Amino acid sequence: MSSVSIIGAGTTVRGSIRGEGDLEIHGHVEGVVVVTGEVIITETALLKSDVRARRIIVRGAVAGDVSAEEAIVLEPGARVLGDLGAPQIGIRPGALVRGNVSTGGPLPETKSVPAATPAAAANNRSARAVAAPAARSAPTRAAAPAPAARPVAAARLAPPAARPAPAARPVPVSHARPEPTPSAPSAAVIAKPPVDEHEAEAEADIDEAEEDEASEGGPPPPVVPALRKGAKASLRRKGAR
Amino acid sequence: MAGTIIGQGLTIEGELTSDEEVVVAGTIRGKLSADGPVTIEAGALVEADISAASLAVGGTVTGNVSAAERVDLLGGARLIGDVKAARLTIADGASFKGNVDMDV
């Protein structure tokens, strides 16, 4: 029985490929490839996965980290988007790499093995990507004008006396808002018409902050997810009218 | 040469789709669908639903199986699952547990 495995050109694998022996990939793989022998990634191949093996020869496209215990050879036509790690790395003219190249040995296991499942790998990537936008959007939220529509709608929908479950959240807001707040800007914009959902969410964030400050005297702060949900719902209901 | 060969010692966990011949001598867990003939060799372990143009089983398969043309259970094969195929042969020495739908 041969220990050589082939993923043909018309074949797609979604998931992990692990095991012993050599592997020739002509087709598509999304997931992880971990093999003890030699991996050949041919011209027709398209990998969206990390690859670990003893020896790796690449002539096709790989989006993912490539790590070998012995050697990596990128031949003409190879396109690798990801890091390379092996004691020996050959990059022939015509091969393309975008990523870190380290000849110090195979990449640390922690980088690709716990990321073995595609979901985990995706999380790692997105965590990196999301960090920057989140940081960027923070000042925008702080600066976003606070539309007055929601307190009004909230007051109409949820009279302070009754606290029906869905509308319970806006109640503390309706208390807090009409009263003169120390923050001048939010009082000034209170007359502005409601804008889109993004700003509503931004405002919700501001409200969270304000309520945190006001929570000592008033009712206990509402659960955060409920707060955001109610904000959208009251906006939508208002739009329907 | 066969289009796709999953050799002995190799394990695929996930979904394998192919439009050509697939030969499995290793292990597959998940799903296997091919437009060509599929061969599960002796010693192979497949825990997956299989759909194929035709299927020959010599190893162990757990899962429902459907083939456009035929399913052959070879001697020593072990299949637990339902079979849907126009033709089905079960060789002497094959073990099979499941329902058969031959689309009468």
Chai-1 contact restraints between the chains, C-beta under 6 A:
chainA,res_idxA,chainB,res_idxB,connection_type,confidence,min_distance_angstrom,max_distance_angstrom,comment,restraint_id
A,M1,B,Q8,contact,1.0,0.0,6.0,A-B,restraint_1
A,M1,B,A25,contact,1.0,0.0,6.0,A-B,restraint_2
A,S2,B,G7,contact,1.0,0.0,6.0,A-B,restraint_3
A,S3,B,G7,contact,1.0,0.0,6.0,A-B,restraint_4
A,S3,B,Q8,contact,1.0,0.0,6.0,A-B,restraint_5
A,S3,B,G9,contact,1.0,0.0,6.0,A-B,restraint_6
A,V4,B,G7,contact,1.0,0.0,6.0,A-B,restraint_7
A,S5,B,I5,contact,1.0,0.0,6.0,A-B,restraint_8
A,S5,B,I6,contact,1.0,0.0,6.0,A-B,restraint_9
A,S5,B,G7,contact,1.0,0.0,6.0,A-B,restraint_10
A,S5,B,L10,contact,1.0,0.0,6.0,A-B,restraint_11
A,I6,B,T4,contact,1.0,0.0,6.0,A-B,restraint_12
A,I6,B,I5,contact,1.0,0.0,6.0,A-B,restraint_13
A,I7,B,T4,contact,1.0,0.0,6.0,A-B,restraint_14
A,G8,B,G3,contact,1.0,0.0,6.0,A-B,restraint_15
A,G8,B,T4,contact,1.0,0.0,6.0,A-B,restraint_16
A,G8,B,E20,contact,1.0,0.0,6.0,A-B,restraint_17
A,G10,B,S18,contact,1.0,0.0,6.0,A-B,restraint_18
A,G10,B,D19,contact,1.0,0.0,6.0,A-B,restraint_19
A,G10,B,E20,contact,1.0,0.0,6.0,A-B,restraint_20
A,T11,B,T4,contact,1.0,0.0,6.0,A-B,restraint_21
A,T11,B,S18,contact,1.0,0.0,6.0,A-B,restraint_22
A,T12,B,T17,contact,1.0,0.0,6.0,A-B,restraint_23
A,V13,B,I12,contact,1.0,0.0,6.0,A-B,restraint_24
A,V13,B,L16,contact,1.0,0.0,6.0,A-B,restraint_25
A,R14,B,G14,contact,1.0,0.0,6.0,A-B,restraint_26
A,R14,B,E15,contact,1.0,0.0,6.0,A-B,restraint_27
A,G15,B,E13,contact,1.0,0.0,6.0,A-B,restraint_28
A,G15,B,G14,contact,1.0,0.0,6.0,A-B,restraint_29
A,G15,B,E15,contact,1.0,0.0,6.0,A-B,restraint_30
A,G15,B,G30,contact,1.0,0.0,6.0,A-B,restraint_31
A,S16,B,E13,contact,1.0,0.0,6.0,A-B,restraint_32
A,I17,B,I12,contact,1.0,0.0,6.0,A-B,restraint_33
A,R18,B,T11,contact,1.0,0.0,6.0,A-B,restraint_34
A,G19,B,G9,contact,1.0,0.0,6.0,A-B,restraint_35
A,G19,B,L10,contact,1.0,0.0,6.0,A-B,restraint_36
A,G19,B,T11,contact,1.0,0.0,6.0,A-B,restraint_37
A,E20,B,G9,contact,1.0,0.0,6.0,A-B,restraint_38
A,G21,B,G7,contact,1.0,0.0,6.0,A-B,restraint_39
A,G21,B,G9,contact,1.0,0.0,6.0,A-B,restraint_40
A,G31,B,G14,contact,1.0,0.0,6.0,A-B,restraint_41
